[in-house]
Amino acid sequence: MPETDTMDTFVDSSWYHLRFIPGHTKNTPFNNKQIAEWLPVDQYMGGAEHAVMHLLYARFFNKVLRDLGFVKFDEPYKRLFNQGIMLARHMKISKRNNPLNPEPLVKKYGTDTIRCYLMFLGPWDKGGDWSDSGINGISRWLNRIWDLATLEISNKQNTTSSIDETKELEVKINATIKKIREDSKTFKFNTAIASLMELTNSLYALREKIHTIESLWKKSIKKLLLLLAPFAPHLAEELWEINNYKYSIHKEKLPDYDEEMLKTDTITIIIQINGKLRDQITLKKGISQKEVEKIVLTRKKIKTHIGNNSLKRIIFIQDRLINLVA
């Protein structure tokens, strides 16, 4: 093949998608049969600068190749989505002026932690401001998933699980599956991960009762790992193997949700203390403020956060949240 890397970077890379397709011969630039099966590209992901430079050249080259009869499709990419700009120290990250080397962080936290942190920073099309301290929260969350997925079931515990608790967990799992399926299609990775965190918290609250819901627990962990796989592929694969499932988790489909399970007369009420999220609870729709206050103020977690402080006032929004101002 002749040397093609002779012009500007954006021009030189304008036909790389054609060369990525396997099955080339020495006498042809690409395999037409394979190209017909693989292309055009389903999703183009890049920064705004790509839309006016690389994408412009790629479209031009594709149309020339189309006119010459090498390809049959008009556009090289079916859909464009521009991700936001990453900042560090409140400046745009660049190779020369404001570099950020992820290698030390990968060695310390692992690749999956960095992946999830980048997705959790904010809306994918808005970008975000990098903070080393923010990675700790993601690291703790993934460690909690490890603890849950490797938890041994013991029959020596005396705790019991109510029908309401198991129903609440099943509803939560179905709601999480629906949320992740919908958010992933629109690149809302931050809210998808937030829903996974909520599911993790729900499972963590029931970890001492797993012997009473053993079958449901195993199904729940399996679905948690399947939902985690697109975001933390290495951790999900390892936990999949530890739980004796068939290799590989990445050959499995995302779980489906039961729409009927989501038709419920219950709602999740957010519990805040001084405006900060501290807990949440699932209760019947239309429950009165007085009843919600009675339930919330008896929860151990809430008592710990309030401590010896007295309540100045309580803000209540029907079926949505309760904010305890201490």
N, C-alpha and C positions, 0 to 999 in steps of 0.2 A: 504494500500500500504506500502511496506517496505521502509525504509529510503534509499534514493539514493544519498543524498548530503554528500558523504564521501571522495571524492577525490579532486584533483585540480579543481579550478573554471572552467577552460576551458573544462575539462572532464565532470564535473557535468552538464554543460549547453549544452552538445553536442546533446541532443535529446529534447530540450525544444520545438522545432517547432512541434513535434508530440503531445506533451501534450497541446499545445495551441488550438488544434482542439477540438470543443465541442463534447459531446455525449459519454463520457467515462462511463464505468460501473465499479463496485467494483471488478470484477473478471478479467478485461482486462486492460492493460496499456494504450491503446488508441482504438479509434473507427475506424475499418478498412474501413467501408463504407464511413465515412466522410473524412478520409485521402485520399481515392481515388479521391474524388471530390476537395479537397483543395490543395493537395500537388502534386509535389514538389513545394517549394517556388519559386516564379517568380524572385525575386531580393534579393540578399544578399548584404547588405551595412555594411562595417566595415573598421577599420584601417588595415594597413599592418600587424600588429602583429596578427590579427585575421586569416589572410590567412595562417599563418604557425603554428598556435596553435589551436584555436577553430575550424576553418574550417577543419583542418586535422583530429581532433577527431570526428567531426560530420560526415564526409564522412566515416570514419572507422565504426562507430556505424551503420550508415545507410546500409552499405554493409553487415554487420553482420546480421542485421534485415531482409535484403533482402534474404540472404542465408537461414535464418530460416523460411522464408515464411510470415513474418509479414507485409512487404511492397513489392510492385511490382516495384518500381522505383529504378534506380541504383544510382542516385545522389540526395542529399537532396535539392540542390539549382540549379536553372537553369542558373543564371548569377551572376557574382561577380563584384562589383565596390568598390574600396577603396577610401574613402575620405581622404583629406589631413590632416595635423597636425595643430591644433590651437595653436597659440602662445599668450602669454601675457607678457608684459615687455620683449619682445624678447626672451622668454624662453618657452619651451613646457609646456602646461598646464597639471598638474597632481594633483591627490588627495592630495599628501603629500608635494611635493617640491614647486609647483607653482599653488596653487588652485585658482579658480575663481568662486565665488558664484554668480550666476545670480539672486538670489531671490530679492536683493535690487533693481536691475535694472528692474526686472519684475514689482515690486510694483510701480516704478516711471514711466516707459514707457509703460508697458503692454506686454503681451506675444508675440503678433504679431510683435511688433517693434523689439524684440530680435530675433525672428525667421527670419524676413526679413533681419536684419543686418548680421546675420550669413551667410545667403545665398548670400548677396551682397558683402561680404568681398573680394571674389576672386573666381577663378575657384574651383569647389567643390573638385576636386582631388588634389588641391595644398594646400588648407588650407589658413590661413591668420593670421595677427597679430591684436589681439583685441585692440580696442581703445575706451574708454568711450565717447570721444568727437565725434567719428564717428557715434554714434547712433543718435545724434541730427538731422542729415540730413534725416535719415529714418523716424524719428518721425515727422519732418516737412512735409515730403511727404505724410505720412498716414493722417495727419491732413488736408492736402489740399484735399485729396480724400473725407474725411468726409464733408468738406465744399461744394465740388462739388455735392456730392450725396444728400445733404440736402438743396440745394439751391432752393428757391422758385421762380417760374416763375412769373415775373411781366410784364404786358403789358404797363406800364407807361414809359418805356425807349424809347428813340428816335433813338437808333442805328439800323442799318440794316446790314444784313449779305449777302455777295455776293455769287453768284453761285460757284465761285472758292473756297471760304472758306469752304462751305459745302462739295464740292467734295474733297477738301484736307483732311477734317476730315474723310470722309468715306474711303478714301485710307489709311489714317493713322491707322484707326481701323482694317482694313483688314490685313495690313502689321504687326500690333502688334499681332493679333491672330495667324498669320502664324509663326511669330518669337517665340512666347511663346510655341506653339505646338512643334516646332522643337527643341528648346532649352531644354524644359522639358524632352524630351525623352533621351537626352544625358547629363542630369544633369548640364546644363549650366544655373544655377539659377541666377547668377549675371547678365548675359546679358539679361535674361528674365525680371528681375526686372528693368533693365535699360530701356528696351523698354516700360514697364508700366509707368515709370517715364516720358518718352517722350510723351506718350499718355495723361498723366495727365496734362502736360504743354500745350499741344494742346487744351485740353478742358478748361483749366484755362484761356487761351487767348480769348476764345469765351464765357465766362460765362456771359458777359454783353449783349450778343446778343441771349440768349437762347429763348427769346420769338419769335424770327423770325425763329428759327429752332426747335420748341418745340418737334415735333415728333422725329426728328433725335436726339435731345438731350437726350430724355428719353431712346431711343434705345442704345445710346452711353454709358450712365451711367450704364444701365443694363449689357452691355457687359464688361464694365470696372470692375464691381463687380464680374462677373463670372470669369474673368481672374485673379482677385485678390484673389479669394477664396482659391486656393491651397497654397498661400504664406501667407496670413493673414486671416485665417479661421474665427476667432471670429469677427473681424471688418466687414468682408464681410457679415457674417450672420446677424449682427445687422443692417447694412445699407440695406440689402435685405428686412428685416422686415419693416423698416421705410418707404421704398418705396412701401410697400403693395404688395409684391410678395409672392407667395405661399411658405410655409415652406417645405423644407429647401433648401438653395442655394446649399448645398452639395449633393442634389439628382439630380441636374441639370447637363447637359453635357456642356463641353466647347463649346463656339460658333464656328461655321465653318467660313471659309473665302472664298471670291469670287476671284478665280484666275484671272478672267477677269478684276476685279477692279484694280488689281496690274499691269496690262499691260497698262502702262501710258507713256506719252511722257514728264513727269515731273520728276525732281530729287530733292533731299533734299541737300541743300548746307549748310555746317557747317560754322558758323561765329565765328572767333576767334579774340581776341584782345591780342596782345603780347603772343600768343600761348595758351591762355586760352579760353575754350569754353564759349561763351557768349550768343549765339542765333543760330537759324537755320531757314532756309526759303525754301519753295518749289517753284521752278521755272522751266521753260521749259528747256529741254535738249539742250545742245549746246549754251546756252546763253553766250554772250561775256563778257569778264572781265569788260569792260567799263559799260555795262548795269547792271551787278551785283553790281559794286561799287556804281552806282547811286542809286540803290534800297536800298542797305545796309546802306549807309550813311544818308539816310532819316529816318531810323527806330529810334524811340524814345529811345528804350532800348540801342541801340548802341551809340547814342549821349550822353546818360547819362554816359556810361562807359568811353568814350573818354574824355568827359569834355572839358577843355580848352587846352588839349594837342594837339600838331600838329602831323600829320602822317609823319613818316620818310620814310616808304615804305609799299607796299602792296604785299603780297604773294598770288598768285592765282593758284589753281589747277582746271582745267576744270571739271565742273560737280561734284566737291567734296567739296572744301572748299575755303574760303578767309580768310586770316590772316592780320589784320590791326596792323602794328607795330607803336605804338605811343610813 
